[in-house]
Amino acid sequence: MKKIYFFLFGATLLFSCSEDDGLSGTRFVDDIFADVDLTFDIKYGSNAALVGVSQDLYLDVYEPMGDSEVNRPLIVMAHGGSFVTGTKTSIRDLCKAYARKGYVVASIGYRLINDPSVNDSIAFSEGVVLTIGDMKAAIRYLRNDALTENNFNVNPNLIFAGGVSAGAIIANHIAYLDETDAVPDYLQDHIDTHGGLEGNTNDIDVSSEVIGVLSFSGSLFRENWITSEDPPIFMVHEEFDQIVPCNYEASDVFPFPILAYGACELKPAFEAANVLNEFIFIEGSTSHVGYFQELDADAQDIIDSSATFLSSILNQEI
């Protein structure tokens, strides 16, 4: 792996497992579970895609096998694919990695941009708005479950959002785009048309707020949306990523300019706002999410670092 720089802002505390748990290591940091239970295709909502085709939306849940804890944190994860491709199963290994540490993890499917007539950034942004509404709906669904039947033994106050590439972009907007933020008129029109920031993928009336974010090669449309009231974030980005650039640059994926702020620009914004953050900067790399091409030792180091970061948030919340 290329040279990596770790930038940490804030302190870290840890949970430990006792002999009474039958586990060894630090819960939420170490791999304390050997295997994972999976529940596939849980319907969390339905909605129309850009071309008007209605579709049901599903998520998969990953749980640490044999865990007796009934008050667990949840990570809601979204896959990548430039908003036009990808499935919830494409990040299965990543979800399992966090579940082995004691997290419950939900991998969501969301509406992809399926309109071939989309040929500019304004039209493209409407498709991104749909995905934000979908992820918020998935969070509401899972929080409501935790508040009622609690099928997955989740603490409703301990929910994180995360994602890879396009999924990280969605997670970032879940956490840092608020009703009070100034947005361009065209973007506000998209938001209003599709049910506001909460969307209309389901009508569950609970909060979609999260206590932290995992952003693997993600970006944010405006860095000035970040305020001191926002949740902490863990970011990874490669220096010369051209698909989701680390700086404020256009992606080379589309024939029209898609501009957003990558982690290299967001890092100083989070620090200026005094938001807890950690940034792993992979110097010299021209890849896009190359660090997760294989879940090797280097990738495991990143996962371990992110889990340690999440554990510091949990210690503040519990």
C-alpha positions in Angstrom: 0.0 0.0 0.0 1.1 3.6 -0.6 2.3 5.7 2.3 -0.7 6.5 4.5 -1.1 9.5 6.8 -3.4 9.3 9.8 -5.0 12.5 11.0 -6.9 12.2 14.3 -8.9 14.9 16.0 -10.2 13.9 19.4 -9.7 11.3 22.0 -10.4 7.5 22.1 -11.8 5.3 24.8 -12.5 1.6 24.5 -14.9 -1.1 25.6 -13.6 -4.4 26.9 -15.2 -7.9 27.0 -15.0 -9.8 30.2 -14.4 -13.5 30.7 -18.1 -13.7 31.7 -19.0 -12.7 28.1 -17.1 -15.8 26.8 -15.2 -13.4 24.5 -11.8 -12.0 24.5 -10.7 -8.6 23.2 -12.3 -5.2 23.0 -15.9 -5.0 21.8 -16.4 -2.8 18.8 -12.7 -2.7 18.1 -11.4 -6.3 17.9 -12.7 -9.2 15.9 -14.3 -10.9 18.9 -16.8 -13.0 16.9 -15.8 -15.8 14.6 -18.9 -15.7 12.4 -21.9 -13.6 11.4 -25.7 -14.2 11.0 -27.3 -12.7 7.9 -30.9 -11.8 7.3 -31.6 -11.0 3.7 -34.1 -8.8 1.8 -36.0 -6.9 4.5 -38.3 -4.5 2.8 -37.9 -1.0 4.3 -39.9 1.0 1.7 -40.9 1.5 -1.9 -40.8 4.4 -4.3 -40.7 5.5 -7.9 -37.4 5.7 -9.8 -36.5 8.7 -12.0 -38.4 7.2 -14.9 -41.4 6.5 -12.7 -41.0 2.8 -12.3 -42.1 1.9 -8.7 -39.7 -0.5 -6.9 -39.6 -2.1 -3.5 -36.4 -1.4 -1.5 -34.6 -3.9 0.7 -31.8 -4.2 3.1 -29.7 -7.0 4.6 -28.7 -7.2 8.2 -25.5 -8.7 9.5 -25.2 -9.6 13.2 -22.4 -11.1 15.3 -23.2 -14.8 15.7 -23.7 -15.9 19.3 -23.8 -12.4 20.7 -25.8 -12.0 23.9 -25.6 -8.2 24.0 -29.1 -6.7 23.5 -28.2 -3.0 23.3 -25.9 -2.9 20.2 -24.8 -0.1 17.9 -26.0 -0.2 14.3 -24.1 0.9 11.1 -26.3 1.6 8.1 -24.1 1.1 5.0 -24.6 2.0 1.3 -22.8 0.5 -1.6 -20.9 2.3 -4.5 -21.5 2.3 -8.2 -21.6 6.0 -9.4 -25.4 6.0 -8.5 -26.1 4.0 -11.7 -25.0 0.4 -10.7 -24.1 -1.7 -7.7 -26.0 -3.9 -5.2 -26.3 -4.2 -1.4 -24.3 -7.5 -1.6 -21.3 -5.8 -3.1 -20.1 -4.7 0.3 -20.9 -8.0 2.1 -17.3 -8.6 3.2 -17.0 -5.1 4.7 -20.3 -5.5 6.6 -19.1 -8.8 8.0 -15.9 -7.2 9.1 -17.8 -4.8 11.4 -20.3 -7.4 12.5 -17.4 -9.5 13.8 -16.5 -6.6 16.1 -19.9 -6.6 17.6 -21.8 -4.1 15.5 -25.1 -4.8 13.8 -24.7 -3.7 10.1 -27.4 -3.1 7.6 -26.5 -2.9 3.9 -29.2 -1.1 1.9 -30.3 -1.2 -1.6 -31.4 2.2 -3.0 -32.9 3.6 -6.2 -30.3 3.9 -9.0 -30.4 6.5 -11.7 -32.1 4.5 -14.4 -33.0 7.4 -16.8 -30.7 7.3 -19.9 -31.8 10.9 -20.8 -29.9 12.3 -17.8 -27.1 14.3 -19.5 -26.2 17.1 -17.1 -25.3 17.7 -13.5 -28.6 19.2 -12.6 -30.6 16.2 -13.7 -28.1 13.9 -12.1 -28.5 15.7 -8.8 -32.2 14.7 -8.8 -31.2 11.0 -8.8 -28.8 11.7 -5.8 -31.7 13.3 -3.9 -33.7 10.0 -4.3 -30.8 8.1 -2.7 -30.7 10.4 0.3 -34.4 9.9 0.9 -33.9 6.1 0.6 -31.1 6.0 3.2 -33.0 8.2 5.6 -36.0 5.8 5.2 -33.8 2.8 5.9 -32.5 4.5 9.1 -36.1 5.3 10.2 -37.2 1.8 9.5 -34.4 0.3 11.6 -34.8 2.9 14.4 -38.5 2.2 14.6 -37.8 -1.6 14.8 -35.4 -0.9 17.6 -38.0 1.1 19.4 -40.7 -1.5 19.0 -40.0 -5.2 18.2 -36.2 -4.8 18.3 -35.6 -7.8 16.1 -31.9 -7.1 15.9 -31.1 -6.0 19.5 -30.2 -2.5 18.5 -29.9 0.6 20.6 -32.0 3.2 18.7 -29.7 6.0 19.9 -26.6 4.4 18.6 -26.9 4.5 14.8 -24.1 5.4 12.3 -24.3 6.0 8.6 -21.6 4.8 6.2 -20.8 4.0 2.7 -18.3 3.4 -0.1 -17.9 5.8 -3.0 -21.5 6.8 -4.0 -22.6 5.2 -0.8 -20.3 7.5 1.2 -21.6 10.5 -0.7 -25.1 9.5 0.4 -24.0 9.0 4.0 -22.3 12.4 4.1 -25.4 14.1 2.9 -27.5 12.2 5.4 -25.4 13.7 8.2 -24.4 17.2 7.0 -27.3 18.5 4.8 -29.9 20.0 7.0 -33.2 21.8 6.4 -31.6 25.2 7.3 -28.7 24.8 4.8 -28.7 27.1 1.8 -29.0 25.1 -1.4 -29.3 26.1 -5.1 -32.9 26.6 -6.3 -32.7 23.6 -8.6 -31.6 21.4 -5.8 -34.3 22.7 -3.5 -36.8 22.0 -6.2 -35.6 18.3 -6.4 -35.8 18.0 -2.6 -39.3 19.5 -2.5 -40.5 17.3 -5.4 -39.4 14.1 -3.6 -40.8 14.7 -0.1 -38.2 17.0 1.4 -34.9 15.9 2.9 -36.6 12.9 4.6 -38.1 11.8 1.3 -41.2 9.7 0.9 -39.8 6.1 0.6 -41.8 5.2 3.7 -43.9 7.2 6.2 -42.3 6.0 9.4 -42.4 9.0 11.8 -39.1 8.7 13.7 -35.8 10.5 13.5 -33.2 9.7 10.7 -30.4 11.3 12.7 -27.1 9.5 13.1 -24.3 9.8 15.6 -21.4 9.4 13.3 -20.3 8.7 9.7 -17.9 6.3 7.8 -17.0 7.9 4.5 -14.9 5.7 2.3 -13.9 7.8 -0.8 -17.0 10.1 -0.4 -17.7 13.8 -0.9 -20.1 16.5 0.0 -21.8 19.0 -2.3 -21.0 22.0 -0.1 -18.3 22.1 2.7 -20.0 25.1 4.3 -22.9 22.9 5.3 -20.7 21.6 8.1 -21.4 23.1 11.6 -20.3 22.5 15.1 -23.6 20.6 15.8 -22.8 17.9 13.2 -21.8 14.3 14.0 -18.2 13.0 13.9 -16.8 11.4 10.7 -14.1 8.9 9.7 -12.8 9.5 6.2 -10.5 7.6 3.8 -9.4 9.0 0.4 -6.7 8.5 -2.1 -4.7 11.5 -3.3 -5.2 11.3 -7.0 -8.7 9.6 -7.1 -10.3 10.8 -10.3 -13.7 9.2 -9.8 -14.5 10.9 -6.5 -11.6 13.5 -6.3 -10.1 14.2 -2.9 -10.2 17.9 -3.6 -12.9 20.1 -5.2 -12.6 18.8 -8.7 -14.8 17.3 -11.4 -15.2 13.5 -11.6 -14.0 11.9 -14.8 -16.8 9.3 -14.8 -19.4 11.4 -16.5 -19.4 13.4 -19.7 -20.8 16.4 -17.7 -19.1 18.0 -14.7 -20.0 16.7 -11.2 -18.2 18.8 -8.6 -18.1 18.2 -4.9 -15.7 18.5 -1.9 -13.7 15.3 -1.2 -12.0 14.5 2.1 -9.0 16.7 1.4 -11.3 19.7 1.4 -13.6 18.5 4.1 -10.9 17.8 6.7 -10.1 21.5 7.4 -13.9 22.3 7.3 -14.5 19.7 10.1 -11.6 21.0 12.1 -12.7 24.6 11.7 -16.2 23.6 13.0 -14.6 21.6 15.9 -16.2 18.3 14.6 -14.5 15.1 15.8 -12.9 13.5 12.7 -10.2 11.2 11.5 -8.8 11.2 8.0 -6.7 8.5 6.4 -5.0 10.1 3.4 -3.4 7.6 0.9 -0.6 9.5 -0.6 0.3 9.0 -4.3 -2.5 6.6 -5.1 -4.5 7.0 -8.3 -7.0 4.3 -7.4 -10.6 4.7 -6.3 -11.3 2.7 -3.2 -8.2 0.7 -4.1 -7.7 0.1 -0.4 -10.7 -2.2 -0.4 -10.1 -4.2 -3.6 -9.0 -7.0 -1.3 -9.7 -7.2 2.4 -6.0 -7.8 3.1 -3.9 -6.7 6.1 -3.8 -3.1 4.9 -7.6 -3.0 4.5 -8.0 -4.6 7.9 -5.9 -1.8 9.4 -8.3 0.8 8.0 -11.3 -1.1 9.2 -9.7 -1.5 12.7 -8.9 2.2 12.8 -12.4 3.2 11.8 -13.9 0.8 14.4 -11.7 2.3 17.1 -12.9 5.8 16.0 -16.6 4.6 16.3 -15.9 3.2 19.7 -14.7 6.6 20.9 -18.1 8.0 19.9 -19.9 5.2 21.6 -18.1 6.0 24.9 -19.4 9.6 24.7 -22.9 8.5 23.9 -23.5 5.7 26.4 
